[in-house]
Amino acid sequence: MTNDTQKLQHLMQRVNISSFKALSRDAAVSERQILRLRQGKLEQMRVDVLLKLSQVFKISLSELLETFSALPISPSSDFSLTSEKEIAELKTEYQRSLRQLEQQREILKQEFQQSSLQLLESLLLQWPTAAQKATENPQLAAIKIVPLVQKPLERLLQDWGIEAIAPVGAEIPYNPQMHQLIEGTAQPGETVKVRYTGYLQGDKLLYRAKVSPV
C-alpha cells in the first residue's frame, strides 16, 4: 500500500466513505482519477477534479494539495493550482455547470412529459367525456369505456418496453420471485390465479403480480 493511498483512506474514514468506488460516486469523478491520486500523480489531475474531492472530504483545496503534494505548498508557491484567482474562477465555472445541468434536466423532463402526453392523447381528450356520460347514464356498459383507457396504456407500456407478467385471471405456476401472495399459502410450482398483474421492463422486475391460490 502506497503512502498516498494511506493518506486517501485516512481522509475517506473521516467522512465515512468505505471504498474507492463509493468515493468515485460521491465526488462524481472517475476511479481512474482517484487511482492517479493514489499513485502520487497529483500534477496530472485537473483542478476541477481536485476541487470535487476537497468538497467531499470537507477540506480546502489547499489542504488537499498539501496532503498529496511532494513539495511544501506556501502562499508564495509558484504552483499554479494554488492560485486564489484560479480557484475562484473554478468555483464560478463549477456553479455555472451546475446551473446548466439543472436546465438540461428541466428540458429532459419537459421532453419526457411531452412524449408521454402524445402517447396518452386519446385518453386525455376522450376520457373526461366518457366519464361524464357514464355519470349521466349509469346503465352505460363499462365495456364501451374500457378501450379508452386500455389502448393508450398499452401503447405507453409498449413504448417504454414494459410487459405484463401475466394477465389478470390467468392461472400460472407460483414463482415467489415474480408473484406476491395476497391470501393463503402456496409452494413454488403450485397453481395460483393472478388477481393484479405485475410488470417487467426488460430483465428488471418493476412490480410483482399479486396472486392467490386456486
CORSULDA-V487520 format. One record per residue. N is the residue number from 1. D_LAST is the distance of its C-alpha to the last C-alpha in Angstrom with 1 decimal. Layout:
N;D_LAST, N;D_LAST
This chain:
1;61.0, 2;63.5, 3;65.2, 4;63.8, 5;60.2, 6;60.9, 7;62.3, 8;59.2, 9;56.9, 10;59.0, 11;58.6, 12;54.8, 13;54.6, 14;56.5, 15;53.8, 16;50.8, 17;50.0, 18;48.5, 19;48.9, 20;50.9, 21;47.8, 22;47.1, 23;50.7, 24;50.4, 25;47.5, 26;49.0, 27;52.4, 28;51.1, 29;53.4, 30;52.8, 31;52.6, 32;55.6, 33;57.7, 34;56.7, 35;57.7, 36;61.1, 37;61.6, 38;60.7, 39;63.2, 40;66.0, 41;66.1, 42;66.4, 43;69.0, 44;66.5, 45;64.0, 46;64.0, 47;64.9, 48;61.7, 49;59.6, 50;61.8, 51;61.6, 52;57.7, 53;57.9, 54;60.4, 55;58.3, 56;55.3, 57;57.6, 58;59.2, 59;62.7, 60;65.3, 61;65.8, 62;69.2, 63;67.7, 64;65.2, 65;68.1, 66;70.2, 67;67.5, 68;67.0, 69;70.4, 70;72.9, 71;75.7, 72;76.3, 73;75.6, 74;78.1, 75;78.7, 76;81.5, 77;79.4, 78;79.5, 79;75.9, 80;74.6, 81;71.1, 82;72.6, 83;74.2, 84;73.4, 85;73.8, 86;71.4, 87;68.8, 88;69.2, 89;68.9, 90;65.8, 91;64.1, 92;65.0, 93;63.5, 94;60.4, 95;59.9, 96;60.5, 97;57.9, 98;55.4, 99;56.2, 100;55.8, 101;52.4, 102;51.3, 103;52.7, 104;50.8, 105;47.6, 106;48.2, 107;49.0, 108;45.8, 109;43.9, 110;45.6, 111;45.0, 112;41.3, 113;41.1, 114;43.1, 115;41.0, 116;37.8, 117;39.5, 118;40.5, 119;36.9, 120;35.9, 121;39.1, 122;37.6, 123;35.1, 124;37.9, 125;40.2, 126;38.0, 127;35.4, 128;37.9, 129;39.2, 130;35.8, 131;34.8, 132;38.1, 133;37.7, 134;34.3, 135;35.9, 136;38.8, 137;36.7, 138;33.4, 139;32.8, 140;32.7, 141;29.5, 142;27.4, 143;26.7, 144;30.4, 145;30.1, 146;27.1, 147;29.1, 148;31.6, 149;29.2, 150;26.9, 151;29.8, 152;31.8, 153;28.9, 154;27.9, 155;31.5, 156;31.8, 157;28.9, 158;30.2, 159;33.7, 160;32.5, 161;30.5, 162;27.1, 163;24.0, 164;20.4, 165;17.9, 166;15.5, 167;15.5, 168;13.5, 169;10.7, 170;10.6, 171;7.8, 172;9.6, 173;10.4, 174;10.5, 175;14.2, 176;15.4, 177;18.6, 178;17.0, 179;14.0, 180;14.0, 181;11.5, 182;12.3, 183;10.7, 184;9.7, 185;10.2, 186;9.3, 187;12.0, 188;13.3, 189;12.2, 190;8.8, 191;6.2, 192;5.2, 193;6.0, 194;9.7, 195;11.1, 196;14.6, 197;16.1, 198;18.2, 199;21.5, 200;23.7, 201;27.5, 202;28.7, 203;27.7, 204;27.3, 205;24.0, 206;24.6, 207;21.3, 208;18.0, 209;15.0, 210;13.0, 211;9.3, 212;6.5, 213;3.8, 214;0.0
